[in-house]
Amino acid sequence: MVQRGKKYRAALERFDRQALYTPGEAIDLVQSMASAGFDETVELAVRLGVDPRRADQIVRGTLTLPAGTGKTARVIVFATGEAASEARSAGADIVGADDLVARVAEEGFTDFDVAIATPDMMGQVGKLGRVLGPRGLMPNPKTGTVTTDVGKAVKEFKGGRVEYRTDRVGNVHVGIGKISFDRSQLLENARAVIEELVRAKPAAAKGRYLRSITFASTMGPGVHVDPNKAKITDEDLLAPSALKSA
């Protein structure tokens, strides 16, 4: 059985874990319960009504969070020649070809958030599947990480572009910012993620698509959102915190 700390247990007493809240109410609660000594990440978890064991029901892609992520992604690029120079100019943290492939393969190097590759490098990068695949770091054309325009890709991921993908049970987890963000910034990012997931709904998915939605901070408990009230409006972004106005 997982042992929870005193602060976590105290947070659980501040709300009804069985209740379903609006996105605004959930963000208010998550921000009010954050008590760690660092700027916690706020995560949005969505369970989708898909069967990720079927290729036509895997939901994955990338999107740019309107308010950013609150951190600068560490980006590596597998490229040579002009593409490599372009990646360096765009701000890539590490750029390489055979040497970078060897570093990942032989040393297990995975100290980065995003890996980008040019199409001509995928013959070599593809061999790194066992190292990068389980960590969700494998370059893929569907997420814009296999591209000839590496400069643009580097800038986008450095500027707040995030990748999402269903896990083996159909959940999608996306960090939507930091506890220090304004309430409206977190809601704006959450709206972007939810709308993107709805747009990405596979044609083969049947029945209820948004099964459950949860907001949580790094060290805090999850707050459940009513999927029927998941739509976030401009009015929601401008509304004051219910906790502060109470």
C-alpha positions in Angstrom: 0.0 0.0 0.0 1.3 3.4 -0.9 2.2 5.6 2.1 1.2 9.3 1.6 2.8 12.2 3.3 1.1 14.5 5.8 0.6 17.4 3.3 -0.9 15.0 0.7 -3.4 13.6 3.3 -4.3 17.1 4.4 -5.0 18.0 0.8 -7.4 15.1 0.5 -9.5 16.5 3.3 -10.1 19.7 1.4 -12.3 18.4 -1.3 -14.6 15.5 -2.3 -12.6 13.0 -4.3 -15.8 11.4 -5.6 -17.2 14.6 -6.9 -16.9 15.9 -10.5 -15.9 19.5 -10.9 -15.8 22.0 -13.7 -12.3 22.7 -15.2 -12.2 26.1 -13.4 -13.1 24.6 -10.0 -10.5 21.8 -10.5 -7.7 24.3 -11.3 -8.7 26.3 -8.3 -8.4 23.3 -6.1 -5.1 22.1 -7.6 -3.5 25.5 -7.2 -4.8 25.9 -3.6 -3.5 22.5 -2.5 0.1 22.8 -3.9 2.5 22.8 -1.0 5.8 21.5 -2.4 8.9 23.6 -2.1 9.3 23.9 -5.9 7.2 25.1 -8.8 5.1 22.0 -9.4 3.9 20.9 -12.9 0.2 20.8 -13.4 -0.8 17.7 -15.4 -4.0 17.0 -17.3 -4.9 13.3 -17.6 -7.6 12.2 -20.0 -8.9 8.7 -20.4 -10.2 8.2 -23.9 -12.7 5.7 -25.2 -10.3 4.0 -27.6 -8.6 0.7 -27.9 -4.9 1.6 -28.3 -4.1 -2.1 -29.1 -5.6 -1.3 -32.5 -3.4 0.9 -34.8 -6.4 2.8 -36.1 -7.4 3.9 -32.5 -4.0 5.2 -31.3 -4.3 8.9 -30.6 -1.1 10.9 -30.9 0.3 14.1 -32.2 1.7 17.5 -31.0 0.2 20.9 -30.2 1.5 24.2 -29.0 0.3 25.3 -25.6 -0.9 29.0 -25.9 0.7 29.9 -22.5 3.8 27.7 -22.9 4.9 24.9 -20.6 6.8 26.9 -18.0 10.0 25.2 -18.9 12.4 25.1 -21.9 12.5 21.6 -23.5 15.9 20.0 -24.0 16.0 19.1 -27.7 18.5 16.9 -29.6 18.7 16.6 -33.3 20.0 13.8 -35.5 21.1 15.6 -38.7 24.1 16.3 -40.9 25.3 19.2 -43.2 23.0 22.2 -43.6 20.2 20.7 -41.5 22.6 20.3 -38.6 23.7 23.9 -38.9 20.1 25.0 -39.0 19.3 23.0 -35.9 22.2 24.6 -34.0 21.1 28.1 -35.1 17.5 27.4 -33.9 18.8 26.5 -30.4 19.0 22.7 -30.3 20.9 21.5 -27.2 22.7 18.7 -29.0 23.2 18.1 -32.7 24.9 15.0 -34.1 24.7 12.1 -36.5 26.7 8.8 -36.2 28.3 10.1 -32.9 24.9 10.9 -31.4 23.4 7.6 -32.4 26.3 5.8 -30.8 26.0 7.8 -27.6 22.3 6.8 -27.3 22.9 3.2 -28.3 26.1 2.6 -26.2 25.7 4.9 -23.3 21.9 4.8 -23.0 21.8 8.6 -23.2 18.2 9.9 -22.8 18.8 13.2 -20.9 16.5 15.2 -23.2 12.8 15.9 -23.7 12.5 15.8 -27.5 14.4 14.0 -30.3 14.2 15.4 -33.8 15.6 13.7 -36.9 15.9 14.4 -40.6 14.4 11.6 -42.8 17.8 10.5 -44.1 18.9 9.8 -40.6 16.0 7.5 -39.7 17.8 4.4 -41.0 20.3 4.8 -38.2 17.9 6.4 -35.6 15.4 3.5 -36.2 17.9 1.2 -34.5 17.5 3.1 -31.3 13.9 2.0 -30.8 14.6 -0.2 -27.8 16.1 2.8 -26.0 14.0 5.6 -27.2 10.6 3.9 -27.8 9.7 3.0 -24.2 10.5 6.6 -23.1 8.3 8.1 -25.8 11.4 9.8 -27.4 11.5 8.1 -30.8 11.2 10.6 -33.7 8.0 10.1 -35.6 6.6 11.9 -38.7 3.2 12.0 -37.1 4.4 14.2 -34.3 6.6 16.4 -36.5 9.8 15.1 -35.1 10.9 13.6 -38.4 11.2 16.5 -40.7 13.4 18.4 -43.2 12.6 21.7 -41.5 14.5 21.0 -38.3 14.9 24.7 -37.5 11.2 25.2 -37.3 10.7 22.0 -35.3 13.4 23.0 -32.8 11.9 26.5 -32.3 8.4 25.0 -31.8 9.4 22.5 -29.2 11.5 25.1 -27.4 8.6 27.5 -27.4 5.9 25.3 -25.8 5.1 22.5 -28.3 4.2 19.3 -26.6 3.6 15.7 -27.7 0.7 13.6 -26.6 0.0 9.9 -27.1 -2.4 7.3 -25.6 -0.7 4.8 -23.3 -1.6 1.1 -23.3 -4.9 1.7 -21.5 -6.1 4.7 -23.4 -4.9 7.5 -21.1 -3.2 10.7 -22.4 -1.0 12.7 -19.9 0.0 16.3 -20.8 1.8 18.8 -18.6 -0.2 22.1 -19.0 2.1 24.5 -17.1 3.3 25.3 -13.6 1.5 26.0 -10.3 2.9 29.5 -10.6 0.9 30.1 -13.8 -2.2 32.3 -13.7 -5.4 30.4 -13.4 -6.4 31.7 -16.9 -3.1 30.4 -18.4 -3.7 26.9 -17.1 -7.3 26.9 -18.3 -6.2 28.2 -21.7 -3.6 25.4 -22.0 -6.1 22.8 -20.8 -8.7 24.0 -23.4 -6.1 23.7 -26.2 -5.3 20.1 -25.1 -8.9 19.0 -24.8 -9.9 20.6 -28.1 -6.9 18.9 -29.8 -7.9 15.5 -28.4 -11.5 15.9 -29.6 -10.2 16.9 -33.1 -7.9 13.8 -33.1 -10.8 11.4 -32.3 -10.3 8.3 -34.5 -13.1 7.4 -36.8 -13.0 3.8 -35.4 -13.6 5.0 -31.8 -17.2 4.1 -30.7 -19.2 5.2 -27.7 -18.2 7.8 -25.2 -14.9 9.4 -26.2 -13.9 11.5 -23.2 -14.3 9.0 -20.4 -12.6 10.8 -17.5 -10.6 14.0 -17.0 -8.3 14.8 -14.1 -6.1 17.7 -13.0 -3.3 17.2 -10.6 0.0 18.9 -9.5 3.3 17.0 -9.2 2.9 16.3 -5.5 -0.9 16.7 -5.1 -4.0 14.5 -5.5 -6.0 14.3 -8.6 -9.2 16.4 -9.0 -11.8 14.9 -11.3 -13.6 16.9 -13.9 -17.1 16.2 -15.3 -16.5 15.2 -19.0 -19.9 16.7 -19.8 -18.6 20.1 -18.6 -15.2 19.9 -20.1 -15.7 22.7 -22.6 -13.8 25.8 -21.5 -15.1 29.1 -22.7 -13.6 32.6 -22.9 -15.8 33.5 -19.9 -14.2 30.7 -17.9 -10.8 32.1 -18.6 -11.8 35.6 -17.3 -13.7 34.4 -14.3 -12.0 34.8 -10.9 -11.1 31.9 -8.7 -14.1 30.6 -6.9 -11.9 29.9 -3.8 -10.6 33.5 -3.7 -14.1 35.0 -4.2 -15.7 32.7 -1.7 
